[in-house]
Amino acid sequence: DFDEFSTKKATVASKDYLDMYFEDALLPRTTNLDVLMYWRNNSVRYPPLALMAKDILAVPVSTVASESGFSTGGRVLDSYRSSLKPSTVEAIICLRDWTFGEGK
C-alpha cells in the first residue's frame, strides 16, 4: 500500500500570489500610502505582482496635455483651413486614419 501511495501525485491546492494579495486585509483609507514604497516592501511577499507594479508604475508622465496628445483636430485645422465645416473635418480625419492605418 505504501508503494502505491508514494507513486501517486499529491494534489495540494496552492494559492497563487494574486489570490494571496486579494485575501489580505485592506489598508485603512486614512493611510497615506506611498505606492512605490508599498511594492518595494512587499516584493518578497508577492514577487510577480511587484514586478508588474514596477513595470506599470515606471511609465513616464507625459508633459503633453492628454487632449492634444489624442486629438488630430489641431493638425487638420490651421489658420488657412479654419472655415471648414465639422463634417468636412471629420471626413479628413477619418480619411487620414484609414489611409495610414492600413500599414499597421
C-alpha positions in Angstrom: 0.0 0.0 0.0 2.8 2.4 0.8 4.4 1.9 -2.6 1.1 2.7 -4.3 0.6 5.8 -2.1 4.1 7.1 -2.7 3.7 6.9 -6.5 0.6 8.9 -6.6 1.0 12.6 -7.1 -0.1 14.7 -4.2 -2.7 17.2 -5.1 -2.2 20.1 -2.8 -4.2 23.2 -3.5 -1.7 26.1 -3.6 -2.8 29.7 -3.8 -1.2 32.0 -6.3 0.2 35.4 -5.4 -2.9 37.2 -6.8 -5.2 35.2 -4.5 -3.0 35.9 -1.5 -2.9 39.6 -2.3 -6.7 39.7 -2.6 -7.1 37.9 0.7 -5.0 40.4 2.6 -6.8 42.9 4.8 -7.5 46.2 3.2 -5.5 49.2 4.3 -7.5 52.0 6.0 -8.4 54.8 3.7 -6.8 57.3 6.1 -3.4 55.7 5.5 -1.1 58.0 3.5 0.1 55.3 1.1 3.3 55.6 -1.0 2.6 53.1 -3.7 6.2 52.7 -4.7 7.3 52.0 -1.2 4.4 49.6 -0.7 5.5 47.4 -3.6 9.2 47.7 -2.6 8.3 46.4 0.9 6.1 43.6 -0.4 8.3 42.5 -3.3 9.4 39.4 -1.3 5.8 38.5 -0.4 4.4 39.0 -3.9 7.3 38.8 -6.4 5.3 38.6 -9.7 2.9 41.3 -8.6 5.8 43.6 -7.5 7.4 43.2 -10.9 4.2 44.0 -12.7 3.8 47.1 -10.5 7.3 48.1 -11.3 6.6 47.9 -15.0 3.3 49.8 -14.8 4.4 52.5 -12.4 7.6 53.1 -14.4 5.6 54.6 -17.3 6.8 58.2 -17.5 4.3 61.0 -17.1 3.8 62.9 -20.4 4.3 66.7 -20.5 1.8 66.9 -23.4 -1.8 67.6 -22.4 -3.8 64.4 -22.9 -6.4 66.2 -25.1 -3.7 67.4 -27.5 -1.9 64.1 -27.5 -5.0 62.2 -28.7 -6.6 65.0 -30.8 -5.9 65.3 -34.5 -8.1 68.3 -35.0 -5.3 70.7 -34.3 -3.3 69.1 -37.1 -6.1 69.4 -39.6 -7.4 72.8 -38.7 -5.0 75.7 -39.1 -5.3 79.4 -39.9 -5.9 78.6 -43.6 -8.5 75.9 -43.0 -10.4 77.2 -40.1 -13.6 77.7 -42.1 -14.2 74.0 -42.8 -17.5 72.5 -41.7 -17.3 70.0 -38.8 -18.4 67.2 -41.2 -15.6 68.0 -43.6 -13.0 68.0 -40.7 -14.4 64.6 -39.6 -14.1 63.3 -43.1 -10.5 64.5 -43.4 -9.5 62.9 -40.0 -11.3 59.6 -41.0 -9.6 59.5 -44.4 -6.2 60.1 -42.7 -6.9 57.3 -40.2 -8.0 54.9 -43.0 -5.0 55.8 -45.2 -2.3 55.5 -42.6 -4.0 52.8 -40.5 -3.7 50.2 -43.3 0.1 49.9 -42.9 0.0 48.7 -39.3 
